[in-house]
Amino acid sequence: MQLSEQEIIRRDKLNALRELGINPYPADLFPVNHTSKQVKESFVEGKKVILAGRLMSVRDQGKASFAELQDSEGRIQLYLNRDVLCLGEDKTTYNQVFKKLTDLGDFIGIEGELFMTKVGAMCVRVDKFTFLSKTLRPLPLPKTDEEGNVHDAFSDPELRYRMRYVDLVVNPQVKEVFMKRTKLFTAMRNFFNDAGYLEVETPVLQSIPGGAAARPFITHHNSLDIPLYMRIANELYLKRLIVGGFDGVYEFSKNFRNEGMDRTHNPEFTAMEIYVAYKDYNWMMEMTENLLEYCANQVNGTTEATFGEHKINFKAPYARVTMTDAIIQFTGFDITGKSEDELREAAKGMHIEVNDTMGKGKLIDEIFGEKCEGNFIQPTFITDYPKEMSPLCKSHRDNPELTERFELMVCGKEIANAYSELNDPIDQRERFEAQMALAEKGDDEANGIIDEDFLRALEYGMPPTSGLGIGMDRLIMFLTNNPSIQEVLFFPQMRPEKKGPELTEDEKHIIEVLKANEGISIADLKIKADLSGKKWDAASKGISKHGLMKIKVDGDNKIAEYLGK
């Protein structure tokens, strides 16, 4: 295991603690009775408190030190005086344990008394100090200078997403995003529960990938010896529950789609779907705008939100535009009654990339996505989709070429999708068969499997029903002004971590010299490396940063040692 100089020092301190009889990882409960936030909100001079958290800064003043403790709700200042902390002759707790063996990032517990400093800062005068957990890696702590400039920020996106546990410690604003995410889920649950709808759970492993047009992840069930598919949607199972007699059911579901990754798509994502009997898509539009107005208020205290350069408002009601009108508005082309060939030629004329595997629905979807979608900034319902785009949706009551469907657009992105649900089992079978034909034609997003059990359920009768799906990750992006879905997922999918540091050619060259000359002086290493001053500085710093070189002082000489394998 390759250890940096700092990691070696921390392990030495770990052993020193044990030699003093201190367990660096004690098992017993620590009786915390306050958080930093509670201390600040109900500050009373002289009050006794017990807190625990990470040590985040220390200002050593000899026989006394000021420090900062960070817990789950913020930071609080500590004052440690050697003679208060160590009442007798033995000053080991302060002189050794705190000053020499405790590092930034270590978990400590303190007991003490509240007081106000001369400059008016709330503080805890520590009279008891307990070691709770030793950290073996240094935190990448940002530093702020007197002018307010931040240095050494932990800001590299790949490192932040890969090491979210570090990101949450050193970037407090990140934690706020996830607290708002929880508020969103809680608000939505409360809204549905107050309306009398039942939260349910449906299978993640499914025998048929149904409910949406998407590529599934495939696995194998050893005991049953059958292939299973990770859920791409929970729609068909929730409808089965409506058949079974529930008037309203909803689920927050983890869905999985084996498709591309970008700033708005992750292969694992969270969707909320709700189905309510005896309702239609007009009722669902009103419910959706009232729901989102309520959720925005609960999360941010206002219906207004900022997303990039846009100011958006989730206050109901929202504009409603048919898909046909939207395409006419932004392209001048009317899709009404057009054949597949006419749609394909029109798309080509708009410089949209299409191919012969695309049916009418996919072609219309491409035209809308390329030319219209990005123009809808404020929350807008796009309604009445062509039948070819909506295989699970009821035909429009006034135009059999259309369906009773809407999608909610915000800042050019879809965040909700809803139908008057198709409950005619014969019509549903014909739609499934049309999807199979598209799959055979080469459309890899069309579902080429008919769910016979779902059709059987419909044949037992499903009442008129409206369903809604909301992408929870995308919604919280809009409510927290985050343009990347990775910012609102604790642990987004990442490529496998590369083993070992990536070295420049100059760094590799110096390492070869180090390997060939064990214990070489820095002066001789520079000569043998034969690099310009600027190249030497950059390469030697890079090697040290990767923990591959250690410099020892031997009298007037500085000796370089290679620390790699």
TAMOWO-V465815 format. One record per pair of residues at least 12 apart in sequence whose C-alpha atoms are under 10 Angstrom apart, sorted by the first residue. I is the first residue (numbers start at 0). J is the second residue. If there is no record, write none. Layout:
# TAMOWO-V465815
I J
I J
This chain:
# TAMOWO-V465815
0 563
0 564
1 499
1 545
1 546
1 547
1 562
1 563
1 564
2 136
2 545
2 546
2 547
2 562
2 563
3 136
3 543
3 544
3 545
3 546
3 547
3 548
3 549
3 562
4 543
4 544
4 546
4 547
4 548
4 549
4 550
4 562
5 135
5 136
5 137
5 546
6 134
6 135
6 136
6 137
6 546
7 135
7 136
8 100
8 135
8 136
9 100
9 101
9 102
9 133
9 134
9 135
9 136
9 137
10 133
10 134
10 135
10 136
11 100
11 135
12 96
12 99
12 100
12 101
12 102
12 133
12 135
13 100
13 101
13 132
13 133
13 134
13 135
14 100
15 95
15 96
15 99
15 100
16 95
16 96
16 100
16 101
16 130
16 133
19 91
19 95
19 96
21 96
21 129
21 130
21 131
22 130
22 131
22 132
22 133
23 105
23 106
23 129
23 130
23 131
23 132
23 133
23 134
24 106
24 130
24 131
24 132
24 133
24 134
25 129
25 130
25 131
25 132
26 131
27 131
28 131
29 49
29 50
29 51
29 107
29 108
29 109
29 129
29 131
30 49
30 50
30 51
30 108
30 109
30 110
31 48
31 49
31 50
31 51
31 52
31 108
31 109
31 110
32 47
32 48
32 49
32 50
32 51
32 110
33 47
33 48
33 49
33 50
33 51
34 48
34 49
34 50
34 51
34 52
34 69
34 70
34 71
34 72
34 73
34 74
34 75
35 50
35 51
35 52
35 68
35 69
35 70
35 71
35 72
35 73
35 74
35 75
35 76
36 70
36 71
36 72
36 73
36 74
36 75
37 72
38 50
38 75
38 113
38 121
38 122
38 123
39 74
39 75
39 121
39 122
42 113
42 114
42 115
42 121
42 122
43 112
43 113
43 114
43 115
43 121
44 112
44 113
44 114
44 115
44 121
44 122
44 123
45 111
45 112
45 113
45 114
45 115
45 123
45 124
46 111
46 112
46 113
46 114
46 123
47 110
47 111
47 112
47 113
47 114
47 123
47 124
47 125
48 109
48 110
48 111
48 112
48 113
48 123
48 124
48 125
49 108
49 109
49 110
49 111
49 112
49 123
49 125
49 127
50 68
50 69
50 70
50 75
50 107
50 108
50 109
50 110
50 111
50 123
51 68
51 69
51 70
51 71
51 106
51 107
51 108
51 109
51 110
51 128
51 129
51 130
51 131
52 67
52 68
52 69
52 70
52 71
52 72
52 73
52 74
52 75
52 104
52 105
52 106
52 107
52 108
52 109
52 131
52 132
53 67
53 68
53 69
53 70
53 71
53 74
53 102
53 103
53 104
53 105
53 106
53 107
53 108
53 131
53 132
53 133
53 134
53 168
54 66
54 67
54 68
54 69
54 70
54 74
54 77
54 101
54 102
54 103
54 104
54 105
54 106
54 107
54 108
55 67
55 68
55 69
55 70
55 74
55 76
55 102
55 103
55 104
55 105
55 106
55 138
55 140
55 168
55 169
56 68
56 69
56 76
56 77
56 102
56 103
56 104
56 140
57 76
57 77
57 78
57 98
57 102
57 103
58 78
59 79
59 98
60 79
60 80
61 80
61 81
61 94
61 98
62 79
62 80
62 81
62 82
62 93
62 94
62 98
63 78
63 79
63 80
63 81
63 82
63 83
63 84
63 93
63 94
63 98
64 77
64 78
64 79
64 80
64 81
64 93
64 97
64 98
65 77
65 78
65 79
65 80
65 122
65 123
65 124
66 78
66 79
66 103
66 122
66 123
67 103
67 122
67 123
68 103
68 104
68 105
68 106
68 107
68 108
68 109
69 104
69 106
69 107
69 168
70 106
70 168
71 168
71 171
71 174
72 171
72 174
73 171
75 120
75 121
75 122
75 123
76 116
76 120
76 121
76 122
76 123
76 124
77 109
77 111
77 112
77 113
77 114
77 121
77 122
77 123
77 124
77 125
78 111
78 112
78 113
78 114
78 116
78 122
78 123
78 124
78 125
78 126
79 93
79 97
79 109
79 111
79 123
79 124
79 125
79 126
79 127
79 128
80 93
80 124
80 125
80 126
81 93
81 94
81 97
81 125
81 126
82 126
83 124
83 125
83 126
83 127
84 111
84 124
84 125
84 126
84 127
84 128
85 126
85 127
85 128
86 126
92 127
92 128
92 129
93 128
96 128
96 129
96 130
97 128
97 129
97 130
100 133
101 130
101 132
101 133
101 134
102 133
102 134
102 135
102 136
102 137
102 138
103 133
103 134
103 136
103 137
103 138
103 140
104 132
104 133
104 134
104 135
104 136
104 137
104 138
104 139
104 140
104 168
104 169
105 130
105 131
105 132
105 133
105 134
105 135
105 136
105 137
105 138
106 129
106 130
106 131
106 132
106 133
106 134
107 128
107 129
107 130
107 131
107 132
107 133
108 125
108 127
108 128
108 129
108 130
108 131
108 132
109 123
109 124
109 125
109 126
109 127
109 128
109 129
109 130
110 123
110 124
110 125
110 126
110 127
110 128
110 129
111 123
111 124
111 125
111 126
111 127
111 128
112 124
112 125
112 126
113 125
138 153
138 165
138 166
138 168
138 169
139 151
139 152
139 153
139 154
139 165
139 166
139 168
139 169
140 152
140 153
140 165
140 168
140 169
140 170
141 153
141 154
141 169
141 170
152 169
152 170
153 165
153 166
153 169
153 170
154 166
154 169
154 170
156 485
156 486
157 485
157 493
157 494
157 496
159 485
159 486
159 490
160 485
160 486
160 488
160 489
160 490
160 491
160 492
160 493
161 489
161 490
161 491
161 492
161 493
161 494
161 495
161 496
162 489
162 490
163 488
163 489
163 490
163 491
164 489
164 490
167 489
173 486
173 487
173 489
174 487
174 489
175 479
176 475
176 476
176 478
176 479
176 480
176 481
176 486
176 487
176 488
176 489
177 475
177 479
177 486
177 487
177 488
177 489
178 298
179 297
179 298
179 299
179 475
179 478
179 479
179 487
180 298
180 471
180 472
180 474
180 475
180 476
180 478
180 479
180 487
180 488
181 298
181 475
182 294
182 295
182 297
182 298
182 299
182 475
183 291
183 293
183 294
183 295
183 296
183 297
183 298
183 299
183 471
183 474
183 475
183 478
184 251
184 271
184 294
184 298
184 471
184 475
185 294
185 297
185 298
186 290
186 291
186 293
186 294
186 295
186 296
186 297
186 298
187 251
187 271
187 290
187 291
187 293
187 294
187 297
188 249
188 250
188 251
188 294
189 294
190 289
190 290
190 291
190 293
190 294
191 247
191 248
191 249
191 273
191 290
192 248
192 249
194 247
195 246
195 247
195 248
196 245
196 246
196 247
196 248
196 249
196 273
196 274
196 275
197 245
197 246
197 247
197 248
197 249
197 250
197 273
198 247
198 248
198 249
198 250
198 251
198 273
199 237
199 240
199 248
199 249
199 250
199 251
199 252
199 273
200 233
200 236
200 237
200 248
200 249
200 250
200 251
200 252
201 230
201 232
201 233
201 234
201 235
201 236
201 237
201 240
201 250
201 251
201 252
202 229
202 230
202 232
202 233
202 236
202 252
203 227
203 228
203 229
203 230
203 231
203 232
203 233
203 252
203 253
203 254
203 255
204 216
204 217
204 218
204 219
204 220
204 226
204 227
204 228
204 229
204 230
204 231
205 217
205 218
205 226
205 227
205 228
205 229
205 230
205 231
205 232
205 233
206 225
206 226
206 227
206 228
206 229
206 230
206 450
207 226
207 227
207 228
207 229
207 230
207 231
207 446
207 447
207 448
207 449
207 450
207 451
208 227
208 228
208 229
208 230
208 231
208 232
208 233
208 446
208 447
208 448
208 449
208 450
209 228
209 230
209 231
209 232
209 233
209 234
209 235
209 236
209 446
209 447
209 448
209 449
209 450
209 453
210 230
210 231
210 232
210 233
210 234
210 235
210 236
210 390
210 391
210 446
210 450
211 230
211 231
211 232
211 233
211 234
211 235
211 389
211 390
211 391
211 444
211 445
211 446
212 231
212 232
212 256
212 388
212 389
212 390
212 434
212 442
212 443
212 444
212 445
212 446
212 447
213 231
213 232
213 255
213 256
213 257
213 258
213 443
213 444
213 445
213 446
214 228
214 229
214 231
214 255
214 256
214 257
214 258
214 443
214 444
214 445
214 446
215 227
215 228
215 229
215 230
215 231
215 232
215 254
215 255
215 256
215 257
215 258
215 266
215 444
216 228
216 229
216 230
216 231
216 255
216 256
216 257
216 258
216 266
217 229
217 230
217 257
228 255
229 253
229 254
229 255
229 256
229 257
229 267
230 252
230 253
230 254
230 255
230 256
230 267
231 252
231 253
231 254
231 255
231 256
231 257
231 266
231 267
231 268
232 252
232 253
232 254
232 255
232 256
232 270
232 271
232 272
232 468
233 249
233 250
233 251
233 252
233 253
233 254
233 270
233 271
233 272
233 273
233 468
234 249
234 250
234 272
234 273
234 274
234 391
234 466
234 467
234 468
235 391
235 450
235 452
235 453
235 454
235 456
236 453
237 249
237 250
237 272
237 273
237 274
237 275
237 466
238 273
238 274
238 275
238 276
238 420
238 422
238 453
238 456
238 457
238 461
238 462
238 464
238 465
238 466
239 452
239 453
239 454
239 455
239 456
239 457
239 460
239 461
240 274
240 456
240 461
241 274
241 275
241 276
241 456
241 457
241 460
241 461
241 462
241 463
241 464
242 276
242 422
242 456
242 457
242 458
242 459
242 460
242 461
242 462
242 464
243 456
243 459
243 460
243 461
244 276
244 461
244 462
245 274
245 275
245 276
246 274
246 275
246 276
246 277
246 278
246 462
246 464
247 273
247 274
247 275
247 276
247 277
247 464
247 465
247 466
248 272
248 273
248 274
248 275
248 276
248 466
249 271
249 272
249 273
249 274
249 275
249 466
249 467
249 468
250 270
250 271
250 272
250 273
250 274
250 468
251 269
251 270
251 271
251 272
251 273
251 468
251 469
251 470
251 471
252 268
252 269
252 270
252 271
252 272
252 471
253 267
253 268
253 269
253 270
253 271
254 266
254 267
254 268
254 269
254 270
254 271
255 267
255 268
255 269
256 268
258 444
260 484
260 492
260 493
261 483
261 484
261 485
262 481
262 482
262 483
262 484
262 485
262 486
263 412
263 472
263 473
263 476
263 482
263 483
263 484
263 485
264 472
264 473
264 483
264 484
264 485
265 472
265 484
265 485
265 488
265 491
265 492
265 493
266 491
266 492
267 488
267 491
267 492
268 470
268 471
268 472
268 473
268 484
268 488
268 491
269 469
269 470
269 471
269 472
269 473
269 488
270 414
270 415
270 468
270 469
270 470
270 471
270 472
270 473
271 415
271 467
271 468
271 469
271 470
271 471
272 415
272 416
272 417
272 466
272 467
272 468
272 469
272 470
273 417
273 465
273 466
273 467
273 468
273 469
274 417
274 418
274 419
274 420
274 464
274 465
274 466
274 467
274 468
275 420
275 462
275 463
275 464
275 465
275 466
275 467
276 420
276 461
276 462
276 463
276 464
276 465
276 466
277 419
277 461
277 462
277 463
277 464
277 465
278 419
278 420
278 462
278 463
278 464
278 465
278 466
279 393
279 403
279 404
279 417
279 418
279 419
279 420
279 463
279 464
279 465
279 466
280 382
280 383
280 393
280 403
280 404
280 405
280 417
280 418
280 419
280 420
280 464
280 465
280 466
280 467
281 382
281 403
281 404
281 405
281 417
281 418
281 419
281 465
282 419
282 465
283 405
283 417
283 418
283 419
283 464
283 465
283 466
283 467
284 316
284 317
284 319
284 380
284 382
284 404
284 405
284 406
284 407
284 416
284 417
284 418
284 467
285 315
285 316
285 317
286 315
286 467
287 315
287 316
287 317
287 380
287 407
287 415
287 417
287 467
287 468
287 469
288 313
288 314
288 315
288 316
288 317
288 378
288 379
288 380
288 407
289 313
289 314
289 315
289 316
289 317
290 313
290 314
290 315
291 313
291 314
291 315
291 378
291 474
292 312
292 313
292 314
292 315
292 316
293 313
293 314
293 315
294 313
294 478
295 312
295 313
295 314
295 474
295 475
295 477
295 478
296 313
296 314
298 475
298 478
298 479
299 478
299 479
301 313
301 314
302 314
302 315
302 478
303 478
304 477
304 478
304 479
304 480
305 477
305 478
305 479
305 480
305 481
306 376
306 409
306 410
306 476
306 477
306 478
306 479
306 480
306 481
306 482
307 410
307 477
307 480
307 481
307 482
308 410
308 480
309 376
309 377
309 410
309 480
310 376
310 377
310 410
311 376
311 377
311 378
311 409
311 410
311 477
311 478
312 376
312 377
312 378
312 409
313 377
313 378
313 409
313 478
314 378
315 378
316 378
316 379
317 377
317 378
317 379
317 380
317 407
318 375
318 377
318 378
318 379
318 380
318 381
318 407
319 378
319 379
319 380
319 381
319 382
319 405
319 406
319 407
320 379
320 380
320 381
320 382
320 383
320 405
321 380
321 381
321 382
321 383
321 384
321 404
321 405
322 334
322 363
322 364
322 367
322 371
322 372
322 380
322 381
322 382
322 383
322 384
322 385
322 401
322 404
322 405
322 406
323 335
323 363
323 367
323 381
323 382
323 383
323 384
323 385
323 401
324 381
324 382
324 383
325 367
325 370
325 371
325 372
325 374
325 375
325 381
325 382
326 363
326 366
326 367
326 368
326 370
326 371
326 372
327 367
327 371
328 370
328 371
329 367
329 370
329 371
329 372
329 374
330 345
330 349
330 366
330 367
330 370
330 371
332 345
332 346
332 349
332 366
333 345
334 359
334 363
334 366
334 385
335 385
335 400
335 401
336 385
336 400
337 359
338 358
338 359
339 355
339 357
339 358
339 359
339 360
339 361
339 362
339 363
340 355
340 358
340 359
340 362
341 359
342 358
342 359
342 360
342 361
342 362
342 363
342 366
343 355
343 357
343 358
343 359
343 361
343 362
343 363
343 365
343 366
344 362
345 362
345 363
345 366
346 362
346 363
346 365
346 366
346 367
346 369
346 370
347 366
349 366
349 369
349 370
350 366
350 369
351 365
351 366
351 368
351 369
351 370
352 365
352 366
352 369
353 365
353 366
354 442
355 440
355 441
355 442
356 437
356 438
356 439
356 440
356 441
356 442
356 443
357 437
357 438
357 440
357 441
357 442
357 443
357 445
358 387
358 388
358 434
358 436
358 437
358 440
358 442
359 385
359 386
359 387
359 388
360 384
360 385
360 386
360 387
360 388
360 389
360 390
361 387
361 388
361 442
361 444
361 445
362 387
362 388
363 384
363 385
363 387
363 388
364 384
364 385
364 387
364 388
368 411
368 412
371 411
372 408
372 409
372 410
372 411
372 412
372 413
373 408
373 409
373 410
373 411
373 412
373 413
374 408
374 409
374 410
374 411
374 412
375 407
375 408
375 409
375 410
375 411
375 412
375 413
376 408
376 409
376 410
376 411
376 412
377 407
377 408
377 409
377 410
377 411
378 407
378 408
378 409
378 410
378 411
378 412
378 413
378 414
379 405
379 406
379 407
379 408
379 409
379 410
379 411
379 413
380 404
380 405
380 406
380 407
380 408
380 409
380 413
380 415
380 416
381 404
381 405
381 406
381 407
381 408
381 413
381 416
382 401
382 402
382 403
382 404
382 405
382 406
382 407
382 416
382 417
382 418
383 395
383 398
383 400
383 401
383 402
383 403
383 404
383 405
383 406
383 418
384 400
384 401
384 402
384 403
384 404
384 405
384 406
384 418
385 398
385 399
385 400
385 401
385 402
385 403
385 404
386 398
386 399
386 400
386 401
386 402
386 403
386 404
386 430
387 400
387 401
387 402
387 430
387 433
387 434
388 401
388 402
388 404
389 401
389 402
389 403
389 404
389 418
389 421
389 430
390 402
390 420
390 421
390 426
390 427
390 428
390 429
390 430
390 431
390 432
390 433
390 434
390 446
391 404
391 418
391 419
391 420
391 421
391 422
391 426
391 427
391 428
391 430
391 431
392 404
392 417
392 418
392 419
392 420
392 421
392 422
392 427
392 430
392 465
392 466
393 418
393 419
393 420
393 421
393 422
393 423
393 426
393 427
393 463
393 464
393 465
394 418
394 419
394 420
394 421
394 426
395 419
402 418
402 419
402 420
402 421
403 417
403 418
403 419
403 420
403 421
403 465
404 416
404 417
404 418
404 419
404 420
404 465
404 466
404 467
405 417
405 418
405 419
405 467
406 418
406 467
406 468
406 469
407 469
409 473
409 474
409 477
410 477
412 473
412 474
412 477
413 469
413 470
413 473
413 474
414 468
414 469
414 470
414 471
414 472
414 473
414 474
414 475
414 477
415 467
415 468
415 469
415 470
415 471
415 473
415 474
416 466
416 467
416 468
416 469
416 470
417 465
417 466
417 467
417 468
417 469
418 464
418 465
418 466
418 467
418 468
419 463
419 464
419 465
419 466
419 467
420 461
420 462
420 463
420 464
420 465
420 466
420 467
421 457
421 461
421 462
421 463
421 464
421 465
422 454
422 456
422 457
422 458
422 460
422 461
422 462
422 463
422 464
423 454
423 457
423 458
423 460
423 461
423 462
423 463
424 453
424 454
424 455
424 456
424 457
424 458
424 459
424 460
424 461
425 454
425 457
425 458
427 449
427 453
427 454
427 457
428 449
428 450
428 451
428 453
428 454
430 449
431 445
431 446
431 447
431 448
431 449
431 450
431 451
431 454
432 446
432 447
432 448
432 449
433 445
433 446
433 447
434 446
434 447
434 448
434 449
435 447
435 448
435 449
471 487
472 484
472 485
472 486
472 487
472 488
473 487
474 487
475 487
475 488
476 488
499 545
500 541
500 542
500 544
500 545
500 546
500 547
501 541
501 545
502 538
502 541
502 542
502 545
503 537
503 538
503 541
503 542
504 538
505 528
505 530
505 534
505 535
505 537
505 538
505 539
505 541
505 542
506 528
506 534
506 535
506 537
506 538
506 539
506 540
506 541
506 542
506 543
507 538
507 542
508 527
508 528
508 529
508 530
508 538
509 524
509 525
509 527
509 528
509 529
509 530
509 535
509 538
509 539
509 542
509 561
510 524
510 528
510 538
510 539
510 542
510 547
510 548
510 560
510 561
510 562
510 563
511 528
511 561
512 524
512 525
512 527
512 528
512 561
513 527
513 528
513 547
513 548
513 559
513 560
513 561
513 562
514 560
514 561
514 562
514 563
514 564
515 561
516 559
516 560
516 561
517 558
517 559
517 560
517 561
518 549
518 550
518 551
518 557
518 558
518 559
518 560
518 561
519 550
519 556
519 557
519 558
519 559
519 560
519 561
520 550
520 551
520 552
520 553
520 556
520 557
520 558
520 559
520 560
521 550
521 551
521 556
521 557
521 558
521 559
521 560
522 556
522 557
522 558
522 559
523 558
523 559
524 558
524 559
525 539
542 561
542 562
543 561
543 562
545 562
545 563
546 561
546 562
546 563
547 560
547 561
547 562
547 563
547 564
548 560
548 561
548 562
548 563
549 561
549 562
